[in-house]
Amino acid sequence: NGACVAVLTMDCAPVNALSSGVRTGLEERMKEALSDDSVKAIVITGAHGAFCAGADISEFATGMQGPPLPVVITQVEASTKPVVAAIDGVVLGGGCEVALGCHFRVASKRSSAGLPEVNLGLLPGAGGTQRMPRLIGVEPSIDFMCQGRPLNAAKAAEVGIFDAVSDGDNSAVVQAAVDLAASNVGVDLGPRRLSAIEAKAPAKEVFAAKRKQYNSMRNGELAPQAIINCIEASTDRPFEGGMKVEGQEFLKLLMGDQSKALQYMFFAERQCAKIPGLSARPGPLNSIGIVGAGLMGGGIAMCCAEAGMEVALLDIDPGNLDRGMSVIKKNYTRSVDRKSKTQAQVDNFLSLISPSTSYDSLSQCDIVVEAVFENMNLKKKIFESFDKVCKPGCILASNTSYLNIDDIAAATSRPQDVIGCHFFSPANVMPLLENVRGSKSSPSTIATAMAFGQKIKKVTCLVGNGAGFIANRVMGVSGFGWLMQNGIMPHLIDGASEAYGMRMGPCRMNDLVGLDLFGRERANSGQAKPDKIVIDAMYVAQRFGQKDGKGFYKYDEKLRYARDPEAEAMIETIWKNTGVSPRTMTEEEIVDKLYLPVVNEGFKCLEEGMAMRPSDIDVCCVFGYNWPRYRGGPMQWATAVGLPKVLEKLEAMGEKPSELLKDCVKNKWSLKSKDFVNRIDQAWQGRWSKL
């Protein structure tokens, strides 16, 4: 129609984060466009295949400069000229709030929208909690923000976030936005300003139900409840009043320990994949062989098939192989029933998994993973077979959870190709992969193993070759065993652990993993004392955990657990045999006994060169053992408690503190101090050959 439309492009690689420069630029360009009489409408878009991925969260620590984002968005919304967001790619967090300030939103089919601040312990702080309920309603807004998961373009349009979804590339989306902007020149924009619309209040019980729902789903987290407070405020007061509530709740969260821990984990998760000095390129990862069709092997097979890899699942026992394939198919049937996967997807995944009883099926694999139970002699025999049948350059990986990788590598003529790939059970669910470097693991092998983790969408961390590696080692020294042996019942241990924030206490976790895992080895090695050690008594009684319906607890057919008088009677018998009486401890005392030894062991891993960074230890515990993200892992928790207090409590328990921890307290080092960082870097570099 001949209207002049100004196109403002946020251009701050890689994802146009809302740094002070972007906010200032948007404010200034809006002023220019509004003051230019020749400009009749405005389109806001983003470069680099994204609209905007949200705030530059590094500014939370360094301090905000430039115009506040709510002020910029108010300016956009108040425009007397129509403003259209042209969205191609992600529109997240503050970027989504910018889009809400626009009068219209047009997106490409590949776009996605989200307000994921809850995952950082925060809430949308630039009007998102006030504008979104006015746009899509209260209940969908609560779910959208409290779940923190982005919606694809089609779903975002369905719920009302996007006004239109456009075919084509970025230029097509911008053109569609320009056309929409031009067609609305002179139109009354009042109904398109979300701040002027009334948010419809639902029935009173809706907020109570949602509070209960997210108290369960995100137990212990403060942000979901704060989000609901803000959304409730959007329904019972004017927009300005709701914005005041949003600002107050945001500030409380920003200043609290949870948001600090969650932001720390955001960076830690990304940093753990970075290996200083590693320049080798990864090898091909199109096919994988997996030895062992049990729970672990089957889970790994599912991960790899879902990543598009061709999978040879080998078990020399045809019965085990059939059972393993049956479990995989049942898992996928449940996924289809839950509608998390389509039947077509499942059919494709299953077509990529080829069951086999012959090692010859591994001859052309790019990587092979041994996933049998923890027996060194058996693992060595398997690696001898790998050495014979696998092609040159194939990565030879063991899924051992604690055995020495160098001892396993010694069974081959190519130890440079051997590495640990330690998955956590169940492998198709748990997100962590510890890649364990042996003394002879080559840079190419390490690079390929790290790329493998990324390909199958695992949080992947390189760790040293020491007993238990990182997660199992540090969690293995928790006070769980001491508490069990010294008068505290499983439900009390788990109760304190879960109140601290663990999704599953240590007794339930052991039931899930299987009490037979270590019980079998203890029995076979002659170390078992079933009359004195609780876990040995459980193994002898064939109480292996969830897999057979009874362990520390009893389980029904849906794996729901309950206290088991039979198990507790066995524990009381052990106490009687060892002269122990039931004792009383507060939840804080139980938590300290459980997890301060874990902190101490983390410091030992660092001083021995078994972990590169404190944050790597935290990543392993959060993603391998479900340590609560909002606590930041054991090392971040120790920082929050205070290292002098940690040392004092450990000594009071009779634990021998790590020398590194003592030096930190003596020298007043934090875990970010330059001297501390140099100390642990020297330990890591001194332990391993250069990459």
Buried (B, 14 or more C-beta within 10 A) or exposed (E): EEBEBBBBBBEBEEBBBBBBBBBBBBBEBBEEBBEEEEBBBBBBBBBBBBBBBBBBBEBBEEEBEBBBBBEBBBBBBBBEBBBBBBBBBBBBBBBBBBBBBBBBBBBBBBBBBBBBBBBBBBBBBBBBBBBBBBBBBBBBBBBBBBBBEBBBBEEBBEBEBBBBBBEEEBEBBBBBBBBBBBBBBEEEBEEBBBBEBEBEBBEEEBBEBBBEBBBEEBBBBBBBBBBBBBBBBBBEBEBEEBBBBBBBBBEEBBEBBBBBBBBBBBEBBEBBBEBEEBEBEBBEBEBBBBBBBBBBBBBBBBBBBBBEBBBBBBBBEEEBBEBBBEBBBEBBEEBBEEEEBEEEBBEBBBEBBBBBBEBEBBBBBBBBBBBBBBBBEEBBBBBEBBBEBBEEBBBBBBBBBBBBBBBBBBBBEBBBBBBBBBBBBBBBEBBBBBBBBBEBBBBBBBBBBBBBBBBBEBBBBBBBBBEBBBBBBBBBBBBBBBBBBBBBBBBBBBBBBBBBBBBBBBBBBBBBBBBBBBBBBBBEEEEBEBEEBBBBBBBBBEBBBBBEBBBBBBBEEEEEBEEBEEBBEBBBEBBEEBEBEEEEBEBEBBBBBBBBBBBBBBBBBBBBBBBBBBBBBBBBBBBBBBBBBBBBBBBBBBBBBEBEEBBEBBEEBEBEBBEBBBBBBEEEBEBEEEEBBEBBBEBBBEBBEEB
